[in-house]
Amino acid sequence: QDVRQGSPSIEALFDRFCFHTKEIVDSIKAGYDRHYEVMGRNKPEMVYNLFMYGPIERGLNCSEGGVDILNFNIDGVALATVADSFAAIEQRVVKEKRITWEKLFEVLDKNYEGEENIRLMLKNIKRLGAPDSLADAWAVKIRDYFVWCCKHEGTPKHQLPIIPGMFSHGTIQELGAKLPATPNGRKDGQPISHSNEPDPGF
């Protein structure tokens, strides 16, 4: 369901965000299951196996059950971009009614072209890192849901445990280049925020 249809709301938008977050996490979990099954056959951990207890004793590659401690992780990125975007919508669209949902969709679709006043209005809220900001509350809500998606159950086939993390991997420009304009005032193609840190200049 497109959040633009019917009566848009921030609750509906967050529901869509949660849906897509879980779909992504579940897809990665399924990929880890497959990786776990074929890694020992296609690329055995020749050196790792010699440095850990279990693979030699059990005669199993570390990725085939040779070790007891597994470190499968999923890293979330751009927490500030997401939290600041939800906060900007809550403050300017929902609470203050400075712009409508329809206008918000319009300015995002055209990458803020000719709408610099609206872009700055959305950007200049109390952002992630500012005390008692709406963005801080959104960041906690987003983080908690992401952590739940990762940890509430293991991978679907082998029940491998997943460790959630926040890390930017230095790819903020690469990932931002593929992302359209966002409600925090970020334009199409600009970098996303680092890991779980506030945006520079907040």
N, C-alpha and C positions, 0 to 999 in steps of 0.2 A: 504494500500500500504506500502510495506517495504521500508524504506529509503535506504536500501542497493541496491535495484534494480535500473536499469537505471543509471543516473548520480547523485550520492549523492551530496547534498548541505546542507549548514547550514540552508538555508531557508526551505528546505523540512523537515529537522529534526525538526525545530521549529514548522512547521505546524503539524507534527505528535504529538509533545508534546502538542500543543494546543488542538488537537482533543481528546487526552486521558484525558487531564485535564478537559475539558468540559463534557466528558462522566462520569467521576467520580463525578463531582459536580452535574450533573443532576440526577445521581443515588441516591445521598444522599438527594437531594431535594425531590425526589419521596418517599424516605423512611420517611422523615419528614412528608409528607402528611399522610402516613399510620399511623405513630406514633400519629399524632394529632387526628386521627379518633378513635383510639382504646384505647388510654391512659386512658381516663376518665372511660371507662368500665372495663379495666383490672387492672389499678393501679391508682385510683383517688388520687389527691394531698390533702389528708386530712388535713395536717397541713398548707401547703401553702395557701390553700383556705381561711383559717381563718385570715391570715395575710395580705391579699391584698383586695383592693377595687374591687368589681365586682362579684366574684363568689357567695357570699351570696345574694347580691342585685338582680342578674340575675338568680340565681338558676342554675348556670352552673359551672362545674369544670373549673379550669384555663386553662386546655388544650383543652377545648371545646368551647372557645369563652368567657369565664368568665372574661378575662382581656383584656385590650387594648394594653398593651406593651408586645411584645413577643421577646424573645431572642434566636432565632435559629441561630447557628453559624456553620461555617465550617473552620477548622484550616488547613492551609498549613504548611508543615514541610520541612526541609532540603533545604532552599533557597540557602545557600552557596554551597551545593553539586551540585545543578542544575546550578546555575550561573557560578561557577568555571568550570564546565564541558563544558558549551557552550563557555566560554571564552578561555579555553584551545584548543578547536577545532578551534575556529576562528583564534587564534594566530598561533598555530603550524601547522594546516592542511591547512587552507584557505589562510592566509596572508603569512606566512613564507614558506609554503610547505615543512616543515621539514620531515613530513611523509604523506603518502597517506591515503585516506579514507579506502582503503582495508587493509592497515597495521594497522590502528586504530582498525577496527573491529576484526582483527586477535589477537592483543595483549589483547583486552578486553575479547574476547572469551576464551583465555587461562590464564586469570587472571594475566597478566603481567609476567607470568613464563618465565624466561630467557630474559626478556626485561626490566630490572630495569632502564637502561639508558633512555628508552622511558617513563617509568612511572615517573621518576624524571623530565624529560623535560616537561611533561604535567603538573606536579604538580607545578613546579617552574616558574609560571607566576605571574603577578600582580593579586592577588586574591581579592575576595570581601572584602572590607575594605581598600584596598590600594587606595590612591587618583588617580582619573582619570583612573581607571583600566577598561578593557573591561568587567570584571566581575560585576562591579558596574552598568554598563549600562544594562547588561543582567538581573541583579537582578530587576531593575526598570521595564524592559519589562515583565518579568515573573510575578512580583507582580501585575502589572497593568492588565494583562490578567486574572489572578486568581481572582482579585477583580471584574472585569467585569463579569466573569462567575457567581460569587455569587450574584451580585447586579443588573444586568441588568433586571432581572425579578424574581418574587417570585417562590414559589413552583408551580408545574404544575396544581394542582387541587384547592388548597385553597389560592394560592397567598400569602403564608406566607413569610414575609421578611427574608432574610438571611444576617447575618453579617459575613464578611470574617475576618479571623485572622491569625496570625502566632504564632504557639506555638509548642513546642517539646513534651510536656506531659511526659518527662523523658523516652520516648520510642526510643531514638536514637539507642540503641543497638539492641532492638527487631526488629525494622524496617530495620536496616542495615543488620541484619542477613539474611534477605530474598532478599536483593538486590545484583545483580551481580556487577562486577567491573565497575567503572564509569570513564569517561575521565579526571577527576580532579586528577587522581593518586590514588584514593581510591580503595582498593582491595575488592574482593568478601567477603561479610560477615562482613566487618568492619562497625563501627557506621556511621550513617549519621550526618550531621551538626545539631546544635541546631537551632530551630525556624528561625529567620531572622538575626541571628548574624553571623559574620565571623567564619570560622573554627578556632579552637585553633591553634596558631602558624603561622597564616597567614603572 
